[in-house]
Amino acid sequence: MSLLRAAAVAAGPAPHTPIRLLARNLAAMAEPLKSVDYEVFGRVQGVCFRMYTEGEAKKIGVVGWVKNTSKGTVTGQVQGPEEKVNSMKAWLSKVGSPSSRIDRADFSNEKTISKLDYSNFSIHY
């Protein structure tokens, strides 16, 4: 019996729970949750960087926050399954908003967490 089928059987009769939702939950449980702080340097203010960061985070499926700093950088935190956090790190390092220029992105305090501290991704002011 496959792991997916075993999960469906173990879950019992749940006529309102699609099998793909069970599969997604199983995959999320199998992958460790990560948290990482970031700071992005370059032309990242006045170019809709925070708005695009929020949109990309929601598209990827991570939670956390983003804000401008007084020194002209953008900082924040990302949390989620390791693979999704890594995708967001790559986006912050190389893509950004269409009008931005990313010189570098620093990542710190990367750690495994047992639960998410946020329920969504938001822009802080």
Secondary structure, 3 states (H helix, E strand, C coil): CCHHHHHHHHHCCCCCCCHHHHHHHHHHHHCCEEEEEEEEEEECCCCCHHHHHHHHHHHHCCEEEEEECCCCCEEEEEEEEHHHHHHHHHHHHHCCCCCCEEEEEEEEEEEEECCCCCCCEEECC
